Amino acid sequence: MELKRVLLKLSGESLMGEQNESIDAMRLASYADEIKSILDEKIQVAVVLGGGNIFRGLQGTDNGIDRVQGDYMGMLATVINSLALQDALEKLGIRSKLMGGIAIDPVCERMSRGKAIEYLDNGFVVIISGGTGNPYFTTDTASALRAVEIKADAILKGTRVDGVYSSDPEKDPSATKYDILSFDEAYEKGLKIMDLTAFTLCKENHLPIVVFNMNVKGNLLRVVRGEKVGTVVK
């Protein structure tokens, strides 16, 4: 699988580091270094970050906040994380553009497929925040949508585990790791790789997903070089 343009999907929780801070500066700097390593390989990079370290979209109204309002709050959390990553990239001299499903002048321009591709072609990292811009959709779905829009070769889903397992390896020591899966196999086995909307979007557009441990130094570079890292779903 030759990769020239990728979308890197990171959860908001991944930015918390070992100290469970909302945003861990060392973890952020590490991710910026990883991104730089694949830019040096002439790979075009877009990034979608979740916002769960700051605020999650709310399921229902039991806590008094309307679901739609809660989802918009979650979208704003992704903008905060995206600004933090942009700052870390700029400290390494990496040019980046922050776009989003919601526009926030002057820090975040409205997502435009043509503009995003233009930025990528000109060497910018494009950070896409704000989810899809609509409530009831996750950042998984947003990452699949944005990857299809920019014609990415794959979604690289950085997690804290080294791939997809038959069950949660943190709870089940006998869990089996898969090196490669088809979309149909993953669905039939009930493996929770991405939410169903995102998963279906990837399948229908023949967009591979690579699930790997982002917290192992050098893993992102190994993935784009085609080394046997994580799990490939295609």
N, C-alpha and C positions, 0 to 999 in steps of 0.2 A: 504494500500500500504506500504509494508515493504521496507525500504531504508537502504542499506548497503554501496553502493557506488554511489555518486552523482556527477554531473557536475554542478557547480554554474556558471551561465552566468550573467555578470555584464556589463552595458554599460560604456563607458569611461566618459560620462557626469555625471554619478553617483558619480565619484570621485571628482567632482568640489566643493561639499559642498555648503553652503549658500553664500559664498563670491565670487563664480564664479572664483576661482583660477583654474589653470589648474589641479593641484592635491592638494586637501585639506588634510593636515596632520591629522586633527581630524577625518575626514570621513574615511580616510585610516586606522587609528588605530581602529576605530569602526568596520570596516569590518573584520579586523584581529581578533578582539575579538569574533565576531560572528562565524567566521570559527573555532576558538579554541573551542567554546562551543559545536560544533557538533563533532569535533575530540575527545573531552572528552567522547562522547557517542559511540565511536568506529566506527564512520562513515568515510569511505574513501572519500577524497575530491579532485576533479580536478576543476580548475577555468579557465574560458575563459573571458578575458576582451576586451571590445571594445577600440577604440582609438579616439572617436569623440571629447573628450575634448582637444585633441592636433591637430588632423588633420583627416579629413574625406576623403575617397576615392571619387574622383571627377566624376561627371556625365557629360561626354562630354568634349569639349576642349575650351569652350567659354573664360575661363580665361587664356588660353595659355599653360596650362599643360596637357599633354597627359593623357587620362584616365588610361592607364596601369601604367604609372609612378605615377600618383596620388594614385592609389590603393596600390602600393608598399610603398609609403610614409605613407599611412594609416596603413599598416602592421607594419612598424617601430614604429608608435605611440603606437600600442598595446604592443610592446616589452618594451617601456619606462614605460607604466602603469604597466606591469607585474613585472618589476624590482622594482618599487615602492612598490607593494604589497608584493613581496618577502622580501624586507627590513622590512616592518611592521610586517610580520610574524616572521622573525628572531629575532626581538626585544622582542617577546613573547616566544622565545625559541622553536619555531615551525620549524621543518626541512621542507625544500621545494626544489623542483627541477623545473627549468625553461626550458621548451622545446618549440619547435615552428615549424611552417610550413616553416620557414626559419631559418637556423642555423647561429648564430653569435658567433664565437669563441672569447673569452672564456666564455661568459655570458649565452649563450642559445644554447642548443644542439638540433639537428634535432629530430622532433617528431618521435617516434617509438612506435607502439602499445604495443609490448612486453615489452619494457623498461618502458613505462609509467605504465603498470599494475604491473610490478615488484616494482617500486617505491611506488605505492599506497599500495601494500601488505606489504611493509616495513615501513609504517607509515608516508611517506612523503606526503605533499600537492603537487600536480603536477599542475603547472601553465602553460597553453598552449597558447603561443602567436603566432603572425604572421599569423593569419587567417588560410586558407587552404594552404597558400603558393602560391596561384594563384590569379591573378586579376579577377575581375568580380564576386567574391563571397564575401558575407558579413560575419561578425563575428557570425551572427545568424546561417548561414550555417556551419561555422567552428565549432560552439559549438555542433550542431546536429551531424556532422561527428565525432568529437572527442568523444562524448558521446557514439555513436554506437561502435566506435573502442575499447574503454576501457570497454565496456559492463556495462555502468552505469545503475542504476535502474531508474533514472529520471533526467531530466534537471530541475534545480531550477532557474527560471529566476527572478532575483531580480530587482525590478523597484522602482519607487517612488509612485506608486498607489497600492492599496491593492487587486488587482486582475484584471480580465477582465470584462469590462463593455460593454453594448450595444452601447454606444458612449463615447466620451471623457468626463470623469466626471469633468475634470477641466474647461470644457467649457459648459457642459450640466448638470445642477443640477438634471434633471429628469432621468439621465442615470441609467440603471439597472445593478446590479452586478450579475455575474454568479458564483455559487459555484463549479459547475462541468459541463463540456462540453465534447461531443465526438468530435473527429477530424472532422467528417462530419458536425456536427452542427456548429462548429466554421467556417468551410469553407463556408457553405451555408449562414451564417449570415454575411459573409464578415468581420469577426473580425481580426484585424491585430495583431496577437500574435507574429508571427515570419514571415520572408519572406517565400514565397511559396516553394522555394527549401528546406529550413530547415524544414518547416512544413511537407512537403511530406516525407522527410527522416525520421522524427519522426514517422509519421503514418505508413509507410511501415515496420518499425522495432519495432512497438508496444512500443515506448518509451514515457512515460508520460511526460508532461510539467506542472510544478507548477509555476504559476505567482503570486508573492507576493511582499509586500512592504519591501524592504531590509533595509529601514531607520528607522524602528520601532525596537527598541532593543528587542532581544529575539525571533523575528519572525522566523529567520532561524532555531533555535532550535525547535520551535513549529512545523514547517513544517516537519522536520525529525521525530518528535515524533508522527506525524499523526494527530495533532490537526487541527481544521477547520480554516485554514488560507489561504487566497488568493483564487485562482481558479485552479482547476485541469482539465487538458485537456488530455483525454486518449481514 
